[in-house]
Amino acid sequence: MISNTLGIGIQGVQEGLQGMEASARKIARGGADGPQGTAADGAGGLIEPVIDLKLYERSVQASAQIVRTADETLGTLLDINA
């Protein structure tokens, strides 16, 4: 059960980091999503990737907390059984 929780936390961190990377690429392109390299709504094209970046950051933080908690729980269980 602990290893499953660790796996879920690690997967969440990985997915969050991938999302952050994708958002950062959009921001670096100036929010441009189209094949011609222009955003349909001009500078407003940056708003969504900046918000997404912050959401992915929170997701990574939450997933990292899951990993920390599972690690602490495993450590406690090992201490009890020692």
Phi, psi and chi 1 to 4 in degrees:
 res  aa     phi    psi   chi1   chi2   chi3   chi4
   1 MET       -  -42.0 -177.8  167.5  173.9      -
   2 ILE   -66.0  -41.8  -61.8  -67.9      -      -
   3 SER   -65.3  -34.9   63.9      -      -      -
   4 ASN   -64.8  -41.6 -172.9   34.2      -      -
   5 THR   -64.9  -42.8  -56.8      -      -      -
   6 LEU   -58.8  -44.3  -83.3  169.6      -      -
   7 GLY   -61.2  -41.4      -      -      -      -
   8 ILE   -64.3  -43.3  -69.9  169.2      -      -
   9 GLY   -63.4  -44.4      -      -      -      -
  10 ILE   -64.6  -41.8  -68.8  169.3      -      -
  11 GLN   -62.0  -40.9 -179.6  179.7   -3.0      -
  12 GLY   -62.3  -40.8      -      -      -      -
  13 VAL   -63.0  -46.4  169.3      -      -      -
  14 GLN   -61.7  -45.2  -69.6  171.5  -23.2      -
  15 GLU   -65.8  -38.5  -70.1  174.0    0.5      -
  16 GLY   -64.1  -42.2      -      -      -      -
  17 LEU   -64.9  -37.9  -69.0  174.0      -      -
  18 GLN   -64.1  -41.8  -70.5  170.5   -5.8      -
  19 GLY   -64.6  -40.1      -      -      -      -
  20 MET   -62.8  -41.1  -70.9  175.0   75.9      -
  21 GLU   -63.4  -43.2 -176.3  178.5  -19.4      -
  22 ALA   -63.9  -42.4      -      -      -      -
  23 SER   -64.5  -41.1  -65.1      -      -      -
  24 ALA   -63.1  -37.6      -      -      -      -
  25 ARG   -63.6  -41.1  -80.9 -165.0  -56.6  -92.1
  26 LYS   -63.8  -41.2  -73.4 -179.9 -176.6  177.7
  27 ILE   -64.7  -42.5  -67.6  166.9      -      -
  28 ALA   -62.7  -31.9      -      -      -      -
  29 ARG   -82.3    2.5  -72.1 -166.9  -45.0 -101.5
  30 GLY    77.9   24.0      -      -      -      -
  31 GLY    83.9    3.5      -      -      -      -
  32 ALA   -71.6  127.2      -      -      -      -
  33 ASP  -116.7  -21.2  -73.3  -33.0      -      -
  34 GLY   -76.6  164.1      -      -      -      -
  35 PRO   -66.5  -22.5   18.9  -26.6      -      -
  36 GLN   -85.1   -6.1  -66.0   82.7   14.1      -
  37 GLY    82.4   23.5      -      -      -      -
  38 THR  -122.2  140.3   59.1      -      -      -
  39 ALA   -85.2  141.6      -      -      -      -
  40 ALA   -64.9  -31.6      -      -      -      -
  41 ASP  -114.7   29.2   54.2   -4.4      -      -
  42 GLY    62.5 -135.1      -      -      -      -
  43 ALA   -62.5  -24.0      -      -      -      -
  44 GLY   -62.8  -16.1      -      -      -      -
  45 GLY   -67.5  -11.9      -      -      -      -
  46 LEU   -86.5  -19.8  -70.9  174.7      -      -
  47 ILE   -62.5  -51.0  -65.4  169.9      -      -
  48 GLU   -61.7  -48.2 -173.5  173.9  -24.2      -
  49 PRO   -65.5  -29.2   11.9  -18.8      -      -
  50 VAL   -69.2  -42.4  169.1      -      -      -
  51 ILE   -64.1  -44.4  -68.2  170.4      -      -
  52 ASP   -59.2  -41.1  -72.4  -14.8      -      -
  53 LEU   -58.9  -44.3 -176.3   62.5      -      -
  54 LYS   -66.4  -39.7 -167.0   63.3  174.5  175.1
  55 LEU   -64.3  -42.9  -70.2  173.2      -      -
  56 TYR   -65.2  -35.6  -76.4  120.1      -      -
  57 GLU   -60.4  -45.7  176.3 -172.1    8.6      -
  58 ARG   -64.1  -37.8  -65.8  -68.9 -172.6  177.7
  59 SER   -62.6  -42.6  174.0      -      -      -
  60 VAL   -64.8  -42.0  168.2      -      -      -
  61 GLN   -61.8  -43.1  -70.0  171.6  -17.6      -
  62 ALA   -66.0  -42.9      -      -      -      -
  63 SER   -65.8  -37.6  -64.7      -      -      -
  64 ALA   -64.4  -35.8      -      -      -      -
  65 GLN   -66.3  -36.6 -176.2   59.7   48.7      -
  66 ILE   -61.0  -45.0  -69.9  170.6      -      -
  67 VAL   -62.3  -45.4  171.9      -      -      -
  68 ARG   -60.1  -45.2  -84.0 -168.9  -65.7  -85.1
  69 THR   -65.5  -42.8  -58.3      -      -      -
  70 ALA   -64.0  -39.9      -      -      -      -
  71 ASP   -63.9  -44.4 -179.0   56.2      -      -
  72 GLU   -63.3  -40.7  -69.2  169.6    3.6      -
  73 THR   -64.0  -43.3  -58.0      -      -      -
  74 LEU   -62.8  -42.4 -179.4   59.7      -      -
  75 GLY   -61.5  -40.9      -      -      -      -
  76 THR   -64.7  -43.5  -59.7      -      -      -
  77 LEU   -62.8  -39.5  -70.1  172.4      -      -
  78 LEU   -66.5  -38.6  -71.0  173.9      -      -
  79 ASP   -64.8  -39.1  -71.4  -16.8      -      -
  80 ILE   -66.1  -40.0  -69.5  170.8      -      -
  81 ASN   -82.0   -8.2  -71.4  -34.3      -      -
  82 ALA   -79.9      -      -      -      -      -
